[in-house]
């Protein structure tokens, strides 16, 4: 079951899979922020090499270009809500970006999850339920916009209260993902990456897929394409965007862009498309 609604680059949905299959859920990257509310199921969430086992009524946040994937770990019904929105959504009332610090002021894959001890999840559940309720377009959009501001305020307060927490040395998987992101636009290859971490290519690929839900080159390509699209939407030519994001051959970039996004790279400020 899927209930969804979109307008003004905002996309909200309530989804239920009675018999979830992990192969149906791939690693993906959004151009926008995402707030994800886990209702029930057996799921762990992978975000940039970090693993978050989810309890019922857990809340996750994803920043733009942050790779993520739900991993199904059991056969129970999988139910969740999610809303995607531009980082600029609240600019008119919050030009300093206070409400979006939880998205912009943390490292990739860190502090993505909030639990019931940090947030009133009954309130979050009610807000999502009302955002997904039927109605005429005007009142539906009004509800979504006002409730999304409330969600951002709730998350902002909880994020401010997290503090630095206990330091845990990064795992091998986290170090690998961080290294790839730091060298994303360089001339890199899987064999050189594996060599850097003293692993065989098969070992490296296995660790990487286990951590991110994607093969290394799939991850790198999707990251580069997402970054190139943002540059194009900001006014860069497709050629310059391709070169600056690590694509040495424009024809390869062009084909990959169409395959991934479903349309050719342009300077148009395209509408949000669901991945």
KOLBATI-754959 format. One record per residue: z, y, x of N, C-alpha, C, O in turn; residue number from 1. Coordinates in steps of 0.05 Angstrom, whole numbers. Layout:
N
<<Z,Y,X>,<Z,Y,X>,<Z,Y,X>,<Z,Y,X>,NUM>,
...
This chain:
275
<<0,-24,17>,<0,0,0>,<0,25,18>,<16,27,36>,1>,
<<-18,43,11>,<-19,68,26>,<-22,91,7>,<-39,91,-10>,2>,
<<-4,110,9>,<-5,134,-7>,<-7,157,13>,<11,161,29>,3>,
<<-28,173,11>,<-33,194,30>,<-43,219,18>,<-54,219,-5>,4>,
<<-40,241,32>,<-49,267,23>,<-53,285,47>,<-38,284,66>,5>,
<<-75,301,47>,<-80,319,70>,<-90,346,60>,<-103,348,40>,6>,
<<-83,367,75>,<-92,394,70>,<-85,411,94>,<-65,406,108>,7>,
<<-101,431,100>,<-95,451,121>,<-85,438,147>,<-66,447,160>,8>,
<<-99,416,156>,<-91,402,181>,<-64,389,180>,<-52,383,201>,9>,
<<-54,385,156>,<-29,370,152>,<-37,344,138>,<-52,343,119>,10>,
<<-26,322,148>,<-32,295,137>,<-6,280,133>,<9,276,152>,11>,
<<0,272,108>,<25,258,103>,<19,231,89>,<0,230,73>,12>,
<<34,211,95>,<29,185,82>,<55,169,80>,<74,172,95>,13>,
<<55,152,60>,<75,131,56>,<60,105,57>,<41,101,42>,14>,
<<68,87,75>,<53,62,78>,<72,38,77>,<94,39,87>,15>,
<<62,16,65>,<78,-9,64>,<59,-32,70>,<38,-34,58>,16>,
<<66,-48,89>,<52,-73,95>,<70,-96,88>,<91,-100,101>,17>,
<<62,-112,68>,<79,-134,59>,<80,-156,80>,<101,-169,84>,18>,
<<58,-160,94>,<56,-181,115>,<43,-168,140>,<20,-172,145>,19>,
<<59,-152,155>,<47,-138,177>,<38,-156,200>,<50,-176,206>,20>,
<<16,-148,212>,<4,-163,235>,<2,-143,258>,<-11,-122,256>,21>,
<<15,-149,281>,<15,-131,303>,<-13,-123,313>,<-17,-101,323>,22>,
<<-32,-141,310>,<-59,-136,319>,<-73,-113,303>,<-93,-102,312>,23>,
<<-61,-106,280>,<-72,-85,264>,<-63,-57,273>,<-73,-37,264>,24>,
<<-44,-57,292>,<-33,-31,301>,<-39,-27,330>,<-28,-41,347>,25>,
<<-55,-8,336>,<-64,-3,364>,<-50,22,375>,<-40,39,359>,26>,
<<-50,25,401>,<-40,49,414>,<-58,72,406>,<-83,69,407>,27>,
<<-47,95,398>,<-63,117,390>,<-50,143,399>,<-27,145,406>,28>,
<<-67,164,399>,<-58,190,409>,<-68,211,389>,<-91,212,382>,29>,
<<-50,228,379>,<-57,249,361>,<-59,275,375>,<-48,280,396>,30>,
<<-75,293,363>,<-77,321,373>,<-54,337,362>,<-50,360,371>,31>,
<<-38,326,344>,<-17,341,330>,<10,329,334>,<13,307,347>,32>,
<<30,342,324>,<57,331,323>,<59,310,301>,<44,311,282>,33>,
<<78,292,304>,<83,273,284>,<113,268,280>,<128,266,300>,34>,
<<121,267,255>,<148,259,248>,<145,233,232>,<131,231,212>,35>,
<<158,212,242>,<155,185,232>,<183,175,223>,<202,176,238>,36>,
<<184,166,198>,<210,157,187>,<207,127,180>,<192,120,162>,37>,
<<223,111,194>,<221,82,191>,<241,74,169>,<265,79,171>,38>,
<<230,60,149>,<247,52,126>,<257,23,130>,<281,18,128>,39>,
<<238,5,135>,<247,-23,138>,<225,-39,153>,<202,-31,156>,40>,
<<234,-63,163>,<216,-81,177>,<228,-90,204>,<251,-84,210>,41>,
<<213,-104,219>,<220,-112,246>,<200,-99,265>,<178,-110,270>,42>,
<<208,-77,277>,<189,-61,292>,<204,-48,316>,<227,-40,314>,43>,
<<190,-47,338>,<198,-30,360>,<175,-10,366>,<152,-17,362>,44>,
<<183,14,375>,<162,34,379>,<159,39,408>,<178,43,423>,45>,
<<134,38,417>,<127,43,445>,<117,72,448>,<98,80,434>,46>,
<<129,87,466>,<120,115,471>,<120,120,501>,<140,123,513>,47>,
<<96,121,512>,<92,129,540>,<110,112,559>,<122,123,577>,48>,
<<111,86,554>,<126,68,572>,<155,64,564>,<168,46,575>,49>,
<<165,79,545>,<192,75,534>,<191,58,509>,<171,59,494>,50>,
<<211,41,505>,<212,23,482>,<236,31,465>,<258,33,475>,51>,
<<231,34,439>,<252,42,420>,<254,21,398>,<238,21,379>,52>,
<<273,3,400>,<278,-16,377>,<288,0,353>,<306,16,356>,53>,
<<275,-4,330>,<281,13,307>,<300,-1,288>,<297,-25,281>,54>,
<<321,13,280>,<338,5,258>,<328,18,232>,<313,37,233>,55>,
<<336,7,209>,<328,19,184>,<337,48,183>,<359,54,192>,56>,
<<320,65,173>,<325,94,171>,<328,107,199>,<347,122,204>,57>,
<<310,100,217>,<308,114,243>,<285,134,240>,<266,131,225>,58>,
<<287,155,256>,<267,176,256>,<256,180,284>,<271,181,303>,59>,
<<230,181,286>,<216,185,312>,<200,211,311>,<190,219,290>,60>,
<<198,224,334>,<181,248,336>,<161,243,359>,<168,231,379>,61>,
<<136,252,354>,<115,248,374>,<102,275,378>,<94,289,359>,62>,
<<99,284,403>,<86,309,409>,<56,305,413>,<47,282,415>,63>,
<<40,326,412>,<11,323,416>,<5,309,442>,<18,314,463>,64>,
<<-14,291,441>,<-24,276,465>,<-4,256,476>,<-7,247,498>,65>,
<<17,249,460>,<37,230,469>,<29,202,458>,<29,198,433>,66>,
<<22,184,475>,<12,158,467>,<34,142,454>,<57,141,465>,67>,
<<28,128,432>,<49,113,418>,<37,90,402>,<13,90,396>,68>,
<<54,71,397>,<46,47,382>,<70,33,370>,<89,28,384>,69>,
<<69,26,344>,<89,8,333>,<83,-21,341>,<60,-29,338>,70>,
<<103,-35,350>,<99,-64,356>,<114,-80,336>,<138,-78,333>,71>,
<<99,-97,321>,<111,-113,300>,<125,-137,313>,<112,-152,328>,72>,
<<150,-141,308>,<166,-163,321>,<175,-184,301>,<190,-202,308>,73>,
<<167,-181,276>,<175,-201,255>,<157,-199,231>,<138,-182,231>,74>,
<<161,-215,211>,<143,-217,189>,<153,-202,164>,<140,-203,143>,75>,
<<176,-189,166>,<187,-175,143>,<169,-151,135>,<154,-140,152>,76>,
<<171,-143,110>,<156,-120,100>,<161,-95,117>,<184,-89,124>,77>,
<<139,-82,125>,<141,-58,142>,<135,-34,125>,<113,-30,115>,78>,
<<155,-16,122>,<152,8,106>,<159,33,122>,<179,32,137>,79>,
<<144,54,119>,<149,78,135>,<135,102,121>,<117,99,105>,80>,
<<145,126,129>,<132,151,122>,<124,164,148>,<136,159,169>,81>,
<<104,182,147>,<97,198,171>,<82,223,162>,<68,223,142>,82>,
<<86,244,177>,<72,269,172>,<62,280,199>,<77,281,218>,83>,
<<37,287,200>,<24,300,223>,<19,329,216>,<10,335,194>,84>,
<<23,346,236>,<19,375,231>,<14,389,258>,<21,379,279>,85>,
<<1,412,257>,<-5,427,282>,<21,438,294>,<40,444,280>,86>,
<<21,439,320>,<44,451,334>,<49,480,325>,<71,490,326>,87>,
<<28,493,316>,<29,521,307>,<38,524,278>,<38,546,268>,88>,
<<45,502,265>,<50,502,236>,<70,524,228>,<66,538,209>,89>,
<<92,527,244>,<113,546,236>,<112,573,251>,<131,588,250>,90>,
<<89,578,264>,<87,603,280>,<92,628,264>,<103,648,275>,91>,
<<84,629,239>,<87,653,223>,<116,661,218>,<122,684,215>,92>,
<<134,641,217>,<162,647,212>,<179,642,238>,<202,651,239>,93>,
<<167,629,258>,<182,623,282>,<163,627,306>,<156,607,320>,94>,
<<156,652,312>,<137,656,334>,<148,648,362>,<132,644,380>,95>,
<<174,645,365>,<185,637,390>,<185,607,394>,<192,597,416>,96>,
<<179,592,373>,<177,563,375>,<204,549,376>,<206,527,388>,97>,
<<224,561,364>,<251,548,364>,<251,522,349>,<264,503,357>,98>,
<<236,520,328>,<236,497,311>,<221,473,323>,<224,450,314>,99>,
<<205,478,343>,<189,456,355>,<197,449,383>,<182,436,397>,100>,
<<221,459,392>,<230,452,419>,<233,422,423>,<229,413,446>,101>,
<<240,408,402>,<243,379,405>,<216,366,413>,<216,344,424>,102>,
<<194,379,406>,<168,369,413>,<158,379,440>,<145,365,455>,103>,
<<165,404,447>,<153,417,470>,<171,416,495>,<161,419,517>,104>,
<<198,413,492>,<216,415,514>,<229,389,521>,<254,387,524>,105>,
<<213,368,524>,<224,342,533>,<201,328,547>,<177,332,541>,106>,
<<207,310,566>,<187,295,580>,<173,275,561>,<185,268,541>,107>,
<<149,267,569>,<135,246,553>,<152,221,551>,<163,211,571>,108>,
<<155,211,526>,<168,186,522>,<199,187,523>,<212,166,522>,109>,
<<210,210,524>,<239,213,525>,<250,227,500>,<238,245,489>,110>,
<<273,218,491>,<287,230,467>,<269,231,443>,<268,251,428>,111>,
<<253,210,439>,<235,209,415>,<250,200,390>,<241,207,368>,112>,
<<272,186,392>,<284,174,369>,<311,188,362>,<326,196,379>,113>,
<<316,190,335>,<341,199,325>,<352,178,306>,<337,166,290>,114>,
<<378,174,306>,<391,154,290>,<407,167,268>,<410,192,266>,115>,
<<419,150,250>,<435,161,228>,<459,175,237>,<471,191,222>,116>,
<<468,170,262>,<492,184,272>,<485,213,280>,<503,229,284>,117>,
<<460,219,283>,<451,245,292>,<440,262,269>,<440,287,270>,118>,
<<429,249,249>,<415,262,227>,<423,250,201>,<428,226,199>,119>,
<<424,266,180>,<429,256,153>,<404,243,142>,<386,256,132>,120>,
<<402,216,146>,<378,202,139>,<373,200,109>,<351,197,100>,121>,
<<395,202,93>,<391,203,64>,<375,228,56>,<358,227,38>,122>,
<<381,250,69>,<367,275,64>,<338,272,73>,<320,281,59>,123>,
<<334,261,97>,<307,257,107>,<291,240,88>,<267,246,82>,124>,
<<303,218,78>,<289,200,60>,<281,215,34>,<259,211,24>,125>,
<<299,231,24>,<293,247,0>,<270,267,4>,<253,270,-12>,126>,
<<271,280,28>,<250,299,34>,<223,286,35>,<203,296,24>,127>,
<<221,263,49>,<196,249,51>,<187,239,23>,<163,241,17>,128>,
<<205,228,8>,<198,218,-19>,<186,241,-36>,<167,237,-50>,129>,
<<199,264,-35>,<189,287,-51>,<162,297,-40>,<145,306,-56>,130>,
<<159,296,-14>,<133,305,-2>,<110,287,-10>,<87,296,-11>,131>,
<<116,262,-15>,<95,242,-22>,<92,239,-52>,<77,222,-61>,132>,
<<107,254,-68>,<105,252,-97>,<80,265,-107>,<69,283,-94>,133>,
<<71,256,-130>,<46,267,-142>,<51,294,-155>,<74,301,-160>,134>,
<<30,308,-160>,<31,334,-173>,<6,350,-169>,<-12,340,-155>,135>,
<<4,373,-181>,<-20,389,-176>,<-20,399,-147>,<1,401,-135>,136>,
<<-43,406,-137>,<-46,413,-109>,<-27,436,-100>,<-15,435,-79>,137>,
<<-25,457,-117>,<-9,480,-109>,<20,472,-104>,<31,477,-83>,138>,
<<32,458,-124>,<60,451,-121>,<65,429,-100>,<85,428,-87>,139>,
<<45,412,-98>,<47,390,-77>,<47,403,-49>,<64,395,-33>,140>,
<<29,421,-45>,<28,434,-18>,<52,451,-13>,<62,452,10>,141>,
<<62,464,-34>,<86,480,-31>,<110,463,-23>,<126,470,-5>,142>,
<<113,440,-36>,<134,421,-29>,<132,411,-1>,<152,411,14>,143>,
<<109,404,8>,<105,393,35>,<111,415,56>,<125,409,75>,144>,
<<102,439,51>,<107,460,71>,<136,467,73>,<147,470,95>,145>,
<<150,470,50>,<178,477,51>,<195,455,62>,<214,459,77>,146>,
<<189,430,54>,<204,407,64>,<199,402,94>,<217,393,108>,147>,
<<175,407,103>,<169,404,131>,<185,424,148>,<194,417,170>,148>,
<<188,448,139>,<205,467,152>,<234,457,154>,<247,460,174>,149>,
<<243,446,132>,<271,435,131>,<273,412,151>,<294,410,165>,150>,
<<253,395,152>,<254,373,172>,<255,383,200>,<270,373,217>,151>,
<<238,403,206>,<238,414,233>,<265,427,240>,<274,424,263>,152>,
<<278,439,221>,<304,451,226>,<325,429,231>,<341,432,249>,153>,
<<324,408,216>,<343,385,220>,<339,373,247>,<358,368,262>,154>,
<<314,368,255>,<308,356,281>,<315,375,303>,<326,366,324>,155>,
<<310,401,300>,<316,420,321>,<346,420,327>,<354,421,350>,156>,
<<362,420,306>,<392,420,309>,<401,394,323>,<418,395,340>,157>,
<<390,372,315>,<398,346,326>,<389,345,356>,<404,334,373>,158>,
<<366,355,362>,<356,355,389>,<374,372,407>,<379,365,430>,159>,
<<382,395,397>,<400,412,413>,<426,399,419>,<439,405,439>,160>,
<<435,381,401>,<460,367,406>,<458,342,422>,<479,330,429>,161>,
<<434,334,430>,<431,310,446>,<443,313,474>,<455,294,485>,162>,
<<439,337,486>,<447,340,514>,<430,323,533>,<410,312,525>,163>,
<<439,322,557>,<424,306,577>,<429,276,575>,<412,260,582>,164>,
<<452,269,565>,<458,240,562>,<463,227,589>,<462,239,610>,165>,
<<468,201,587>,<473,186,612>,<447,181,626>,<427,174,614>,166>,
<<447,184,652>,<422,180,668>,<417,151,672>,<435,136,682>,167>,
<<394,142,666>,<385,114,671>,<360,116,688>,<340,128,681>,168>,
<<361,102,712>,<337,103,729>,<313,92,713>,<315,73,698>,169>,
<<289,104,717>,<266,95,703>,<258,67,710>,<261,59,733>,170>,
<<248,52,691>,<239,25,696>,<212,26,710>,<200,47,713>,171>,
<<203,3,720>,<177,2,733>,<155,11,714>,<137,26,722>,172>,
<<157,2,689>,<137,10,669>,<137,41,665>,<115,53,664>,173>,
<<160,53,663>,<162,82,660>,<151,96,684>,<137,117,681>,174>,
<<157,86,708>,<146,99,732>,<116,97,733>,<102,116,742>,175>,
<<105,74,725>,<76,70,725>,<63,90,706>,<43,103,713>,176>,
<<73,92,681>,<61,110,661>,<63,139,670>,<44,154,667>,177>,
<<86,146,682>,<89,174,691>,<69,180,714>,<58,201,715>,178>,
<<66,161,732>,<47,165,754>,<18,168,744>,<4,185,753>,179>,
<<11,151,725>,<-16,153,713>,<-20,181,701>,<-41,193,704>,180>,
<<0,191,686>,<-3,217,673>,<-4,239,694>,<-18,259,689>,181>,
<<10,236,716>,<9,257,737>,<-17,257,752>,<-24,278,764>,182>,
<<-32,236,750>,<-58,234,764>,<-81,228,745>,<-101,217,752>,183>,
<<-77,236,720>,<-96,229,698>,<-124,238,703>,<-143,224,696>,184>,
<<-128,262,715>,<-155,273,719>,<-165,268,747>,<-187,278,753>,185>,
<<-150,254,763>,<-160,248,790>,<-179,224,789>,<-182,211,768>,186>,
<<-192,219,811>,<-209,195,813>,<-191,171,818>,<-182,167,840>,187>,
<<-186,156,797>,<-167,133,799>,<-181,108,788>,<-200,110,773>,188>,
<<-170,86,796>,<-180,60,786>,<-157,41,783>,<-135,46,795>,189>,
<<-160,20,768>,<-138,2,763>,<-130,-12,788>,<-106,-16,793>,190>,
<<-149,-19,805>,<-141,-33,830>,<-125,-15,849>,<-107,-24,862>,191>,
<<-132,11,850>,<-117,30,867>,<-89,35,855>,<-70,37,870>,192>,
<<-88,36,829>,<-62,40,816>,<-44,16,821>,<-20,18,828>,193>,
<<-55,-8,818>,<-40,-32,823>,<-30,-34,852>,<-7,-41,858>,194>,
<<-48,-26,870>,<-41,-26,899>,<-18,-7,905>,<-1,-13,921>,195>,
<<-18,16,891>,<3,36,895>,<30,25,888>,<51,32,901>,196>,
<<31,7,868>,<57,-4,860>,<61,-32,870>,<79,-47,861>,197>,
<<45,-40,890>,<48,-66,903>,<47,-89,882>,<62,-108,883>,198>,
<<28,-87,864>,<24,-107,843>,<-5,-116,844>,<-23,-102,853>,199>,
<<-10,-141,835>,<-38,-149,832>,<-49,-135,807>,<-34,-124,791>,200>,
<<-76,-135,805>,<-88,-121,782>,<-78,-134,756>,<-73,-120,736>,201>,
<<-76,-161,755>,<-68,-174,731>,<-39,-168,724>,<-32,-164,701>,202>,
<<-22,-167,745>,<6,-159,740>,<9,-131,730>,<23,-125,711>,203>,
<<-6,-113,743>,<-6,-85,735>,<-15,-82,706>,<-2,-68,690>,204>,
<<-37,-94,699>,<-48,-92,672>,<-28,-104,651>,<-26,-93,629>,205>,
<<-15,-126,658>,<4,-138,640>,<28,-120,635>,<36,-116,612>,206>,
<<39,-109,657>,<62,-90,654>,<54,-66,638>,<69,-56,621>,207>,
<<30,-55,643>,<21,-31,630>,<17,-36,600>,<25,-20,583>,208>,
<<4,-58,593>,<-1,-64,565>,<25,-69,550>,<28,-61,527>,209>,
<<44,-83,563>,<70,-88,551>,<85,-62,545>,<99,-60,525>,210>,
<<81,-42,563>,<95,-17,560>,<82,3,541>,<96,18,528>,211>,
<<56,2,538>,<42,22,522>,<27,11,498>,<20,26,480>,212>,
<<22,-15,499>,<6,-27,477>,<-24,-24,482>,<-40,-29,464>,213>,
<<-32,-16,506>,<-60,-12,512>,<-66,-21,540>,<-48,-20,558>,214>,
<<-91,-28,546>,<-99,-34,573>,<-100,-8,588>,<-105,13,577>,215>,
<<-97,-9,615>,<-96,16,631>,<-120,35,626>,<-116,59,621>,216>,
<<-144,24,628>,<-167,42,626>,<-171,52,598>,<-181,74,594>,217>,
<<-163,36,578>,<-165,46,550>,<-146,70,547>,<-153,90,535>,218>,
<<-122,68,558>,<-102,89,556>,<-112,114,570>,<-111,136,559>,219>,
<<-123,111,595>,<-132,134,610>,<-155,148,596>,<-156,172,595>,220>,
<<-174,132,585>,<-197,143,572>,<-189,159,547>,<-199,181,543>,221>,
<<-171,148,531>,<-162,161,506>,<-147,187,513>,<-150,208,499>,222>,
<<-131,186,534>,<-117,210,542>,<-137,232,551>,<-134,255,544>,223>,
<<-156,224,567>,<-176,244,577>,<-192,255,554>,<-198,279,554>,224>,
<<-200,238,536>,<-216,248,513>,<-200,267,496>,<-211,287,487>,225>,
<<-175,261,491>,<-158,279,475>,<-155,306,488>,<-156,327,475>,226>,
<<-151,306,515>,<-148,331,530>,<-175,346,529>,<-175,371,527>,227>,
<<-197,332,532>,<-223,346,532>,<-229,358,505>,<-239,380,503>,228>,
<<-221,344,484>,<-226,355,457>,<-210,381,453>,<-220,400,441>,229>,
<<-185,382,463>,<-169,406,460>,<-182,429,475>,<-181,452,466>,230>,
<<-193,423,499>,<-206,444,514>,<-231,455,500>,<-236,479,499>,231>,
<<-246,437,488>,<-270,445,473>,<-262,462,449>,<-275,482,443>,232>,
<<-241,454,435>,<-232,469,412>,<-221,496,420>,<-220,515,404>,233>,
<<-213,499,445>,<-203,524,455>,<-225,542,467>,<-220,564,476>,234>,
<<-250,532,466>,<-272,549,474>,<-287,539,499>,<-308,551,506>,235>,
<<-278,518,512>,<-292,508,536>,<-317,494,527>,<-319,483,506>,236>,
<<-337,494,545>,<-361,479,539>,<-355,449,543>,<-336,442,557>,237>,
<<-370,432,529>,<-366,404,531>,<-369,394,560>,<-354,377,569>,238>,
<<-388,405,574>,<-393,398,602>,<-368,404,620>,<-359,387,635>,239>,
<<-358,428,617>,<-335,436,633>,<-310,420,625>,<-294,413,642>,240>,
<<-307,415,599>,<-284,400,590>,<-285,372,602>,<-264,361,610>,241>,
<<-308,360,602>,<-312,333,613>,<-304,332,642>,<-289,315,651>,242>,
<<-315,351,657>,<-310,351,686>,<-280,356,693>,<-269,343,710>,243>,
<<-268,375,678>,<-240,381,684>,<-221,359,675>,<-198,359,684>,244>,
<<-230,341,658>,<-212,320,648>,<-219,293,661>,<-211,272,651>,245>,
<<-233,293,683>,<-236,269,699>,<-261,253,694>,<-264,231,705>,246>,
<<-279,263,677>,<-304,248,672>,<-325,258,692>,<-335,281,691>,247>,
<<-333,240,710>,<-353,248,730>,<-381,247,720>,<-399,260,731>,248>,
<<-386,232,698>,<-413,230,687>,<-413,239,659>,<-399,228,642>,249>,
<<-428,260,653>,<-427,272,626>,<-438,253,605>,<-428,253,582>,250>,
<<-458,238,611>,<-470,219,591>,<-449,199,583>,<-448,191,560>,251>,
<<-433,189,602>,<-412,170,596>,<-391,183,578>,<-381,171,559>,252>,
<<-384,208,585>,<-365,223,568>,<-376,226,540>,<-361,222,521>,253>,
<<-401,234,537>,<-413,239,511>,<-411,214,494>,<-404,215,470>,254>,
<<-419,191,505>,<-418,166,490>,<-390,158,482>,<-384,150,460>,255>,
<<-371,161,502>,<-343,154,496>,<-331,172,475>,<-316,163,458>,256>,
<<-339,198,475>,<-329,217,456>,<-337,210,428>,<-321,209,409>,257>,
<<-363,204,425>,<-374,196,398>,<-361,170,389>,<-354,167,365>,258>,
<<-358,151,407>,<-346,125,399>,<-317,129,390>,<-308,116,371>,259>,
<<-302,147,404>,<-274,150,397>,<-269,167,373>,<-253,161,355>,260>,
<<-283,190,371>,<-278,210,350>,<-297,207,327>,<-292,217,305>,261>,
<<-320,195,331>,<-339,191,309>,<-359,213,306>,<-374,214,287>,262>,
<<-359,232,325>,<-378,255,324>,<-381,266,352>,<-364,260,370>,263>,
<<-402,281,356>,<-408,292,383>,<-390,315,390>,<-380,329,373>,264>,
<<-385,318,416>,<-368,341,424>,<-382,368,418>,<-405,371,425>,265>,
<<-368,386,406>,<-378,412,400>,<-357,433,404>,<-334,426,411>,266>,
<<-363,458,401>,<-344,479,403>,<-331,486,376>,<-316,505,374>,267>,
<<-337,470,355>,<-327,475,329>,<-297,469,328>,<-287,450,342>,268>,
<<-282,484,312>,<-254,479,308>,<-252,458,286>,<-246,465,263>,269>,
<<-256,433,293>,<-258,412,273>,<-232,407,259>,<-210,412,270>,270>,
<<-234,397,235>,<-211,390,220>,<-197,365,231>,<-209,350,246>,271>,
<<-172,363,224>,<-156,340,234>,<-168,314,223>,<-174,312,199>,272>,
<<-171,295,241>,<-181,268,233>,<-159,248,240>,<-147,249,262>,273>,
<<-155,229,222>,<-134,208,227>,<-145,189,247>,<-168,180,245>,274>,
<<-127,180,267>,<-135,159,285>,<-127,132,274>,<-132,112,286>,275>,
